[in-house]
Amino acid sequence: MAMSAELLRLIERKTGKTIERLRSETLCERRRQVEAEHGSPMQLLRLFPFIGRGSVMGEHLLSRAEVERQLDRAIR
């Protein structure tokens, strides 16, 4: 679904970044920037079923630290 030019301009204005920059940025880069700006780790909030579709697999979400621990254990 294509976004209207007006919506793209609004996104650029609210984020302070160009659409091209936002599209080229990885999720890891964005997370690092947000964590640096706020001084704390980014957290995933799940408000299912109250807002949107949410994540019905919420009990299976892992923290970044846990993913790193499992990765380290797997590659040993």
Phi and psi restraints in degrees (range 20) as a CNS / XPLOR table:
assign (resid 1 and name C) (resid 2 and name N)
       (resid 2 and name CA) (resid 2 and name C) 1.0 -78.1 20.0 2
assign (resid 2 and name N) (resid 2 and name CA)
       (resid 2 and name C) (resid 3 and name N) 1.0 143.3 20.0 2
assign (resid 2 and name C) (resid 3 and name N)
       (resid 3 and name CA) (resid 3 and name C) 1.0 -93.0 20.0 2
assign (resid 3 and name N) (resid 3 and name CA)
       (resid 3 and name C) (resid 4 and name N) 1.0 146.9 20.0 2
assign (resid 3 and name C) (resid 4 and name N)
       (resid 4 and name CA) (resid 4 and name C) 1.0 -71.5 20.0 2
assign (resid 4 and name N) (resid 4 and name CA)
       (resid 4 and name C) (resid 5 and name N) 1.0 157.4 20.0 2
assign (resid 4 and name C) (resid 5 and name N)
       (resid 5 and name CA) (resid 5 and name C) 1.0 -61.3 20.0 2
assign (resid 5 and name N) (resid 5 and name CA)
       (resid 5 and name C) (resid 6 and name N) 1.0 -35.1 20.0 2
assign (resid 5 and name C) (resid 6 and name N)
       (resid 6 and name CA) (resid 6 and name C) 1.0 -65.0 20.0 2
assign (resid 6 and name N) (resid 6 and name CA)
       (resid 6 and name C) (resid 7 and name N) 1.0 -42.4 20.0 2
assign (resid 6 and name C) (resid 7 and name N)
       (resid 7 and name CA) (resid 7 and name C) 1.0 -64.9 20.0 2
assign (resid 7 and name N) (resid 7 and name CA)
       (resid 7 and name C) (resid 8 and name N) 1.0 -42.1 20.0 2
assign (resid 7 and name C) (resid 8 and name N)
       (resid 8 and name CA) (resid 8 and name C) 1.0 -61.6 20.0 2
assign (resid 8 and name N) (resid 8 and name CA)
       (resid 8 and name C) (resid 9 and name N) 1.0 -42.0 20.0 2
assign (resid 8 and name C) (resid 9 and name N)
       (resid 9 and name CA) (resid 9 and name C) 1.0 -63.2 20.0 2
assign (resid 9 and name N) (resid 9 and name CA)
       (resid 9 and name C) (resid 10 and name N) 1.0 -40.1 20.0 2
assign (resid 9 and name C) (resid 10 and name N)
       (resid 10 and name CA) (resid 10 and name C) 1.0 -63.6 20.0 2
assign (resid 10 and name N) (resid 10 and name CA)
       (resid 10 and name C) (resid 11 and name N) 1.0 -43.4 20.0 2
assign (resid 10 and name C) (resid 11 and name N)
       (resid 11 and name CA) (resid 11 and name C) 1.0 -61.1 20.0 2
assign (resid 11 and name N) (resid 11 and name CA)
       (resid 11 and name C) (resid 12 and name N) 1.0 -44.7 20.0 2
assign (resid 11 and name C) (resid 12 and name N)
       (resid 12 and name CA) (resid 12 and name C) 1.0 -61.3 20.0 2
assign (resid 12 and name N) (resid 12 and name CA)
       (resid 12 and name C) (resid 13 and name N) 1.0 -42.5 20.0 2
assign (resid 12 and name C) (resid 13 and name N)
       (resid 13 and name CA) (resid 13 and name C) 1.0 -65.8 20.0 2
assign (resid 13 and name N) (resid 13 and name CA)
       (resid 13 and name C) (resid 14 and name N) 1.0 -41.9 20.0 2
assign (resid 13 and name C) (resid 14 and name N)
       (resid 14 and name CA) (resid 14 and name C) 1.0 -72.2 20.0 2
assign (resid 14 and name N) (resid 14 and name CA)
       (resid 14 and name C) (resid 15 and name N) 1.0 -35.0 20.0 2
assign (resid 14 and name C) (resid 15 and name N)
       (resid 15 and name CA) (resid 15 and name C) 1.0 -91.1 20.0 2
assign (resid 15 and name N) (resid 15 and name CA)
       (resid 15 and name C) (resid 16 and name N) 1.0 -22.0 20.0 2
assign (resid 15 and name C) (resid 16 and name N)
       (resid 16 and name CA) (resid 16 and name C) 1.0 75.7 20.0 2
assign (resid 16 and name N) (resid 16 and name CA)
       (resid 16 and name C) (resid 17 and name N) 1.0 14.5 20.0 2
assign (resid 16 and name C) (resid 17 and name N)
       (resid 17 and name CA) (resid 17 and name C) 1.0 -128.7 20.0 2
assign (resid 17 and name N) (resid 17 and name CA)
       (resid 17 and name C) (resid 18 and name N) 1.0 153.6 20.0 2
assign (resid 17 and name C) (resid 18 and name N)
       (resid 18 and name CA) (resid 18 and name C) 1.0 -74.4 20.0 2
assign (resid 18 and name N) (resid 18 and name CA)
       (resid 18 and name C) (resid 19 and name N) 1.0 158.1 20.0 2
assign (resid 18 and name C) (resid 19 and name N)
       (resid 19 and name CA) (resid 19 and name C) 1.0 -61.0 20.0 2
assign (resid 19 and name N) (resid 19 and name CA)
       (resid 19 and name C) (resid 20 and name N) 1.0 -40.1 20.0 2
assign (resid 19 and name C) (resid 20 and name N)
       (resid 20 and name CA) (resid 20 and name C) 1.0 -60.1 20.0 2
assign (resid 20 and name N) (resid 20 and name CA)
       (resid 20 and name C) (resid 21 and name N) 1.0 -43.2 20.0 2
assign (resid 20 and name C) (resid 21 and name N)
       (resid 21 and name CA) (resid 21 and name C) 1.0 -63.4 20.0 2
assign (resid 21 and name N) (resid 21 and name CA)
       (resid 21 and name C) (resid 22 and name N) 1.0 -44.6 20.0 2
assign (resid 21 and name C) (resid 22 and name N)
       (resid 22 and name CA) (resid 22 and name C) 1.0 -62.9 20.0 2
assign (resid 22 and name N) (resid 22 and name CA)
       (resid 22 and name C) (resid 23 and name N) 1.0 -39.5 20.0 2
assign (resid 22 and name C) (resid 23 and name N)
       (resid 23 and name CA) (resid 23 and name C) 1.0 -70.3 20.0 2
assign (resid 23 and name N) (resid 23 and name CA)
       (resid 23 and name C) (resid 24 and name N) 1.0 -31.0 20.0 2
assign (resid 23 and name C) (resid 24 and name N)
       (resid 24 and name CA) (resid 24 and name C) 1.0 -84.8 20.0 2
assign (resid 24 and name N) (resid 24 and name CA)
       (resid 24 and name C) (resid 25 and name N) 1.0 -16.1 20.0 2
assign (resid 24 and name C) (resid 25 and name N)
       (resid 25 and name CA) (resid 25 and name C) 1.0 -75.9 20.0 2
assign (resid 25 and name N) (resid 25 and name CA)
       (resid 25 and name C) (resid 26 and name N) 1.0 133.1 20.0 2
assign (resid 25 and name C) (resid 26 and name N)
       (resid 26 and name CA) (resid 26 and name C) 1.0 -81.4 20.0 2
assign (resid 26 and name N) (resid 26 and name CA)
       (resid 26 and name C) (resid 27 and name N) 1.0 163.9 20.0 2
assign (resid 26 and name C) (resid 27 and name N)
       (resid 27 and name CA) (resid 27 and name C) 1.0 -63.0 20.0 2
assign (resid 27 and name N) (resid 27 and name CA)
       (resid 27 and name C) (resid 28 and name N) 1.0 -36.7 20.0 2
assign (resid 27 and name C) (resid 28 and name N)
       (resid 28 and name CA) (resid 28 and name C) 1.0 -63.6 20.0 2
assign (resid 28 and name N) (resid 28 and name CA)
       (resid 28 and name C) (resid 29 and name N) 1.0 -41.9 20.0 2
assign (resid 28 and name C) (resid 29 and name N)
       (resid 29 and name CA) (resid 29 and name C) 1.0 -62.8 20.0 2
assign (resid 29 and name N) (resid 29 and name CA)
       (resid 29 and name C) (resid 30 and name N) 1.0 -44.3 20.0 2
assign (resid 29 and name C) (resid 30 and name N)
       (resid 30 and name CA) (resid 30 and name C) 1.0 -64.4 20.0 2
assign (resid 30 and name N) (resid 30 and name CA)
       (resid 30 and name C) (resid 31 and name N) 1.0 -42.4 20.0 2
assign (resid 30 and name C) (resid 31 and name N)
       (resid 31 and name CA) (resid 31 and name C) 1.0 -61.0 20.0 2
assign (resid 31 and name N) (resid 31 and name CA)
       (resid 31 and name C) (resid 32 and name N) 1.0 -44.9 20.0 2
assign (resid 31 and name C) (resid 32 and name N)
       (resid 32 and name CA) (resid 32 and name C) 1.0 -59.0 20.0 2
assign (resid 32 and name N) (resid 32 and name CA)
       (resid 32 and name C) (resid 33 and name N) 1.0 -42.6 20.0 2
assign (resid 32 and name C) (resid 33 and name N)
       (resid 33 and name CA) (resid 33 and name C) 1.0 -63.9 20.0 2
assign (resid 33 and name N) (resid 33 and name CA)
       (resid 33 and name C) (resid 34 and name N) 1.0 -45.3 20.0 2
assign (resid 33 and name C) (resid 34 and name N)
       (resid 34 and name CA) (resid 34 and name C) 1.0 -64.5 20.0 2
assign (resid 34 and name N) (resid 34 and name CA)
       (resid 34 and name C) (resid 35 and name N) 1.0 -42.7 20.0 2
assign (resid 34 and name C) (resid 35 and name N)
       (resid 35 and name CA) (resid 35 and name C) 1.0 -64.0 20.0 2
assign (resid 35 and name N) (resid 35 and name CA)
       (resid 35 and name C) (resid 36 and name N) 1.0 -38.2 20.0 2
assign (resid 35 and name C) (resid 36 and name N)
       (resid 36 and name CA) (resid 36 and name C) 1.0 -66.9 20.0 2
assign (resid 36 and name N) (resid 36 and name CA)
       (resid 36 and name C) (resid 37 and name N) 1.0 -40.2 20.0 2
assign (resid 36 and name C) (resid 37 and name N)
       (resid 37 and name CA) (resid 37 and name C) 1.0 -65.9 20.0 2
assign (resid 37 and name N) (resid 37 and name CA)
       (resid 37 and name C) (resid 38 and name N) 1.0 -39.6 20.0 2
assign (resid 37 and name C) (resid 38 and name N)
       (resid 38 and name CA) (resid 38 and name C) 1.0 -98.4 20.0 2
assign (resid 38 and name N) (resid 38 and name CA)
       (resid 38 and name C) (resid 39 and name N) 1.0 -12.8 20.0 2
assign (resid 38 and name C) (resid 39 and name N)
       (resid 39 and name CA) (resid 39 and name C) 1.0 72.8 20.0 2
assign (resid 39 and name N) (resid 39 and name CA)
       (resid 39 and name C) (resid 40 and name N) 1.0 18.0 20.0 2
assign (resid 39 and name C) (resid 40 and name N)
       (resid 40 and name CA) (resid 40 and name C) 1.0 -149.3 20.0 2
assign (resid 40 and name N) (resid 40 and name CA)
       (resid 40 and name C) (resid 41 and name N) 1.0 158.8 20.0 2
assign (resid 40 and name C) (resid 41 and name N)
       (resid 41 and name CA) (resid 41 and name C) 1.0 -63.4 20.0 2
assign (resid 41 and name N) (resid 41 and name CA)
       (resid 41 and name C) (resid 42 and name N) 1.0 144.0 20.0 2
assign (resid 41 and name C) (resid 42 and name N)
       (resid 42 and name CA) (resid 42 and name C) 1.0 -71.1 20.0 2
assign (resid 42 and name N) (resid 42 and name CA)
       (resid 42 and name C) (resid 43 and name N) 1.0 140.8 20.0 2
assign (resid 42 and name C) (resid 43 and name N)
       (resid 43 and name CA) (resid 43 and name C) 1.0 -121.5 20.0 2
assign (resid 43 and name N) (resid 43 and name CA)
       (resid 43 and name C) (resid 44 and name N) 1.0 146.5 20.0 2
assign (resid 43 and name C) (resid 44 and name N)
       (resid 44 and name CA) (resid 44 and name C) 1.0 -94.7 20.0 2
assign (resid 44 and name N) (resid 44 and name CA)
       (resid 44 and name C) (resid 45 and name N) 1.0 122.7 20.0 2
assign (resid 44 and name C) (resid 45 and name N)
       (resid 45 and name CA) (resid 45 and name C) 1.0 -102.6 20.0 2
assign (resid 45 and name N) (resid 45 and name CA)
       (resid 45 and name C) (resid 46 and name N) 1.0 135.9 20.0 2
assign (resid 45 and name C) (resid 46 and name N)
       (resid 46 and name CA) (resid 46 and name C) 1.0 -119.3 20.0 2
assign (resid 46 and name N) (resid 46 and name CA)
       (resid 46 and name C) (resid 47 and name N) 1.0 119.5 20.0 2
assign (resid 46 and name C) (resid 47 and name N)
       (resid 47 and name CA) (resid 47 and name C) 1.0 -115.8 20.0 2
assign (resid 47 and name N) (resid 47 and name CA)
       (resid 47 and name C) (resid 48 and name N) 1.0 24.9 20.0 2
assign (resid 47 and name C) (resid 48 and name N)
       (resid 48 and name CA) (resid 48 and name C) 1.0 -64.5 20.0 2
assign (resid 48 and name N) (resid 48 and name CA)
       (resid 48 and name C) (resid 49 and name N) 1.0 139.2 20.0 2
assign (resid 48 and name C) (resid 49 and name N)
       (resid 49 and name CA) (resid 49 and name C) 1.0 -96.0 20.0 2
assign (resid 49 and name N) (resid 49 and name CA)
       (resid 49 and name C) (resid 50 and name N) 1.0 18.0 20.0 2
assign (resid 49 and name C) (resid 50 and name N)
       (resid 50 and name CA) (resid 50 and name C) 1.0 -79.0 20.0 2
assign (resid 50 and name N) (resid 50 and name CA)
       (resid 50 and name C) (resid 51 and name N) 1.0 -33.9 20.0 2
assign (resid 50 and name C) (resid 51 and name N)
       (resid 51 and name CA) (resid 51 and name C) 1.0 -127.2 20.0 2
assign (resid 51 and name N) (resid 51 and name CA)
       (resid 51 and name C) (resid 52 and name N) 1.0 121.9 20.0 2
assign (resid 51 and name C) (resid 52 and name N)
       (resid 52 and name CA) (resid 52 and name C) 1.0 61.8 20.0 2
assign (resid 52 and name N) (resid 52 and name CA)
       (resid 52 and name C) (resid 53 and name N) 1.0 -156.6 20.0 2
assign (resid 52 and name C) (resid 53 and name N)
       (resid 53 and name CA) (resid 53 and name C) 1.0 -85.6 20.0 2
assign (resid 53 and name N) (resid 53 and name CA)
       (resid 53 and name C) (resid 54 and name N) 1.0 -25.7 20.0 2
assign (resid 53 and name C) (resid 54 and name N)
       (resid 54 and name CA) (resid 54 and name C) 1.0 63.3 20.0 2
assign (resid 54 and name N) (resid 54 and name CA)
       (resid 54 and name C) (resid 55 and name N) 1.0 -165.0 20.0 2
assign (resid 54 and name C) (resid 55 and name N)
       (resid 55 and name CA) (resid 55 and name C) 1.0 -123.4 20.0 2
assign (resid 55 and name N) (resid 55 and name CA)
       (resid 55 and name C) (resid 56 and name N) 1.0 111.1 20.0 2
assign (resid 55 and name C) (resid 56 and name N)
       (resid 56 and name CA) (resid 56 and name C) 1.0 -76.7 20.0 2
assign (resid 56 and name N) (resid 56 and name CA)
       (resid 56 and name C) (resid 57 and name N) 1.0 -7.4 20.0 2
assign (resid 56 and name C) (resid 57 and name N)
       (resid 57 and name CA) (resid 57 and name C) 1.0 -101.6 20.0 2
assign (resid 57 and name N) (resid 57 and name CA)
       (resid 57 and name C) (resid 58 and name N) 1.0 27.2 20.0 2
assign (resid 57 and name C) (resid 58 and name N)
       (resid 58 and name CA) (resid 58 and name C) 1.0 -54.3 20.0 2
assign (resid 58 and name N) (resid 58 and name CA)
       (resid 58 and name C) (resid 59 and name N) 1.0 -35.4 20.0 2
assign (resid 58 and name C) (resid 59 and name N)
       (resid 59 and name CA) (resid 59 and name C) 1.0 -70.4 20.0 2
assign (resid 59 and name N) (resid 59 and name CA)
       (resid 59 and name C) (resid 60 and name N) 1.0 -9.9 20.0 2
assign (resid 59 and name C) (resid 60 and name N)
       (resid 60 and name CA) (resid 60 and name C) 1.0 -101.4 20.0 2
assign (resid 60 and name N) (resid 60 and name CA)
       (resid 60 and name C) (resid 61 and name N) 1.0 2.9 20.0 2
assign (resid 60 and name C) (resid 61 and name N)
       (resid 61 and name CA) (resid 61 and name C) 1.0 -72.2 20.0 2
assign (resid 61 and name N) (resid 61 and name CA)
       (resid 61 and name C) (resid 62 and name N) 1.0 142.2 20.0 2
assign (resid 61 and name C) (resid 62 and name N)
       (resid 62 and name CA) (resid 62 and name C) 1.0 -117.0 20.0 2
assign (resid 62 and name N) (resid 62 and name CA)
       (resid 62 and name C) (resid 63 and name N) 1.0 146.6 20.0 2
assign (resid 62 and name C) (resid 63 and name N)
       (resid 63 and name CA) (resid 63 and name C) 1.0 -72.1 20.0 2
assign (resid 63 and name N) (resid 63 and name CA)
       (resid 63 and name C) (resid 64 and name N) 1.0 161.9 20.0 2
assign (resid 63 and name C) (resid 64 and name N)
       (resid 64 and name CA) (resid 64 and name C) 1.0 -60.5 20.0 2
assign (resid 64 and name N) (resid 64 and name CA)
       (resid 64 and name C) (resid 65 and name N) 1.0 -39.6 20.0 2
assign (resid 64 and name C) (resid 65 and name N)
       (resid 65 and name CA) (resid 65 and name C) 1.0 -62.8 20.0 2
assign (resid 65 and name N) (resid 65 and name CA)
       (resid 65 and name C) (resid 66 and name N) 1.0 -41.0 20.0 2
assign (resid 65 and name C) (resid 66 and name N)
       (resid 66 and name CA) (resid 66 and name C) 1.0 -67.4 20.0 2
assign (resid 66 and name N) (resid 66 and name CA)
       (resid 66 and name C) (resid 67 and name N) 1.0 -39.3 20.0 2
assign (resid 66 and name C) (resid 67 and name N)
       (resid 67 and name CA) (resid 67 and name C) 1.0 -61.7 20.0 2
assign (resid 67 and name N) (resid 67 and name CA)
       (resid 67 and name C) (resid 68 and name N) 1.0 -43.5 20.0 2
assign (resid 67 and name C) (resid 68 and name N)
       (resid 68 and name CA) (resid 68 and name C) 1.0 -62.8 20.0 2
assign (resid 68 and name N) (resid 68 and name CA)
       (resid 68 and name C) (resid 69 and name N) 1.0 -41.7 20.0 2
assign (resid 68 and name C) (resid 69 and name N)
       (resid 69 and name CA) (resid 69 and name C) 1.0 -61.6 20.0 2
assign (resid 69 and name N) (resid 69 and name CA)
       (resid 69 and name C) (resid 70 and name N) 1.0 -44.9 20.0 2
assign (resid 69 and name C) (resid 70 and name N)
       (resid 70 and name CA) (resid 70 and name C) 1.0 -66.8 20.0 2
assign (resid 70 and name N) (resid 70 and name CA)
       (resid 70 and name C) (resid 71 and name N) 1.0 -37.4 20.0 2
assign (resid 70 and name C) (resid 71 and name N)
       (resid 71 and name CA) (resid 71 and name C) 1.0 -64.6 20.0 2
assign (resid 71 and name N) (resid 71 and name CA)
       (resid 71 and name C) (resid 72 and name N) 1.0 -46.8 20.0 2
assign (resid 71 and name C) (resid 72 and name N)
       (resid 72 and name CA) (resid 72 and name C) 1.0 -58.4 20.0 2
assign (resid 72 and name N) (resid 72 and name CA)
       (resid 72 and name C) (resid 73 and name N) 1.0 -42.6 20.0 2
assign (resid 72 and name C) (resid 73 and name N)
       (resid 73 and name CA) (resid 73 and name C) 1.0 -65.3 20.0 2
assign (resid 73 and name N) (resid 73 and name CA)
       (resid 73 and name C) (resid 74 and name N) 1.0 -38.8 20.0 2
assign (resid 73 and name C) (resid 74 and name N)
       (resid 74 and name CA) (resid 74 and name C) 1.0 -70.1 20.0 2
assign (resid 74 and name N) (resid 74 and name CA)
       (resid 74 and name C) (resid 75 and name N) 1.0 -34.4 20.0 2
assign (resid 74 and name C) (resid 75 and name N)
       (resid 75 and name CA) (resid 75 and name C) 1.0 -90.5 20.0 2
assign (resid 75 and name N) (resid 75 and name CA)
       (resid 75 and name C) (resid 76 and name N) 1.0 -0.9 20.0 2
